[in-house]
Amino acid sequence: MDKFTSFSGIAAPMMRINIDTDQIIPGRFLVRTTEDGLGAGLFFNLAHKEDGTPDPEFILNREPYNKAQVLLADRNFGCGSSREAAPRALRQRGFHAVIAPSFSGIFYNNCFRNGLLPVQLPEAAVRELVAGAERNPHGVVAVDIEKHTVIGQQGTIYHFELPPRLRLMLVEGRDEIDATLTYKDEIEAFRQRDRMLRPWAYETGPVR
């Protein structure tokens, strides 16, 4: 997982409430042996007409929003199923952050595990960012994970909070397994002490 502490990019407004994970990445795109190419399925049903051709009215099909790295969303973004492919599809499409008033809890946690930053801001602040993105589509939004700030197109600074352990995963580019392995020496020392106290727990042999 790539690590990052700050970035800036174009922000695309998609102000619909209750965008669920099936809208983010429809289930038919998950029937594959690898997760390569998930980005092509991002918002597919919203981004295409019934005949399968791209809908030119969809926000991410329009310049310059098709190059956006920040998604501005409405309440309860990422609700629905627990599929981790949803934040992965957003990352594969080039997004580094989703800014919304609220997220589904499972989606929120999955973002950190897949290199995507979920930023929760008051609804009024999100709508100010949306207004700036609509007024100046080529303007950029800057996000700093270490300072916990978002800077809008007009220079307004918004502060957000992150769970410390999950924030560290993004800053260090580690998933939970990688983070656990940083304690490898301590884990092995515990095993050695525990082996002396409970040798029977470490015996190997046929299961009876």
N, C-alpha and C positions, 0 to 999 in steps of 0.2 A: 504494500500500500504506500503510495506517495505521501510524503509529509509536506505540510505547508503551514505557514503562519499568517500570511497576508496575500492578498491579490486584489485586482480591480478589473472590472469588465462591464460590458453592456448588460443592462437589466431588462428582462422581458416580463411584462405584466400579464398574469393569467388569473384574474380575480373571479374565481368560481369557488363557492364553498363546497366542502365535502368531496374534493377530488380524491377518489379512492385508488388503491394500488392496481386495480384492473384497468382503470382509465390510464394510469401512468404506463403500465406495460401489460397489454392484454394477455390472457393465459395462453393463447395459441403460440405465442412467441417463446414460451418456456419449454416447449416440447423439443428439446435438442440435447445433444451430448455435452456441449460446452455453452458458456454464457457469452461467447464472442458474438458480436452483432446485435446485442440487446438495444443499443442506441437507435438502430433503424426502426425498432418497434415502439419507441417512446411516443406516447399519446397517439398511437396510430389511428384509432377510431375517431378521434377528434380532429386529426390532421388530414384526413382523407375523406373524399366523397364516397357515396355508396358504390360507385363503380371502381373504387380503388385508386383513383387519381388524386394527387395532392390538392387540398383545398387552399386556394390562394388567400382566403380570408383568415385562415388560422394563424395565430400570432407568430408561431415559430417557423412558419413558412414564408414570412415576410422579412425583407431587409429593414434594418440591420439585426432584427431580433433573432434571426436564424443563426447568429454568431454569439448569442448571449451566453454569459457564464454565470449569471445570477437570475434565478426565477423568483418573481414576486407573486405570491399566492395568497389565497384567502383562508378563512377559518377551517380547521380540521383537515388540513392537507395530509394525505397519505393514509386515510382511514381504510377500513376493509380488511384484507387478508394480511398475513405477516410476511409475504414474499420479499426476500432480500433483493430480488431482481429489480425492484422499483428504484431504490437509490443507485444501484449499479447501472441501470439504463440511463438515468440522469447524468451520472459521471461519464459514461461512454459518449454521451451526446455533447459533453464539454462543460457541463454545469459544475461549479465548485460550491455553490451555496443555494439554498432555498430560504427565502425570508417570508414569514407568514405570522399571523396573530396567534395561531395554535396549530399543533400537529397531533396526529395519532401517536400514542406513546410508543408502540412497537416500531413504527416507521421512524420516529425520532431517534430511537436507540440504534436502529439498523444503519442510519446515515453515518454515524461515527465509525461503525465497523466496516464501512465501504468507501471511506474517503470523501464523504459529502458533508458539508457543514449546514445544519439546520439552525437558523437564527429566528428566535421568537421575539417579535417586537409588538408594542401596542398597535391595535388596528389603525389608529389615526396616523401613526408613524409609517406604517406600510402604505397607506393611501397617499401620504406625501411623497414617498418614493415612487409610487405608480404615477402620480401627476408629473413628477420630474421626468420619468422615462417616456411618458407620452408627449411631453412638451419638447424634449430633446432626446430623441431615440438614440443618437450616437453618443450621448453622455455616458459616463461610467459611474458605477458605484464601487467604493473601496471598502473592503472588509479586512479587519485586523483581528486575528484570533487572540493574540497575546494581550492586546489592549482592550479587547471586548468591545470594539466599536465598528459601526457602519457609518460611512460618510456618503451622503447623498449627492446628487448632481449639483445641488446649489451650495454644497459645503456644510450642510447641517449634519451634526454629529449625533448619532443614536447609540446608546449603550445597551448591551445585552449580557446575559449570564449564560454560563455553560457548566454542566457537571464537571468538576475538576478531573476525574479519572477519564471520562470520555473525551474531554478536551485534549488531554495529554496524548491520547491515541492519534489524534489528527496531527498535533504538533510534532510528534516523534515518528509518525508514519507506521504505527504498530497496530495490529489487531490484538484481541485479547490473548491469543495463544502466544504471540510474540512478547507481549507484556509479561505474561507468566514466566516465559523462559529467561527473562532478565533476572529472575530469582533462582536460577538453576543451582548455584552454589549453596544457597540456603536450603533449597529443597533436598539436595543430596546430603547435606549435613543432618537434616532432620531424619532422613531415611536411615542413615548410619546409627543415629541414636535410637531410633525406634526399633531397628533390627536387633539391637542388644536387649531391649526391653521385651520385645515380642518376636522372638526368632521363629516361632511357629507360623506367624503370618507371612513369612517370606519363603517358606518351604515350597519346593516345586515337586510335582509328581502327578500321577494319574488322579483324576477327579473321581471320587467315589460317591 
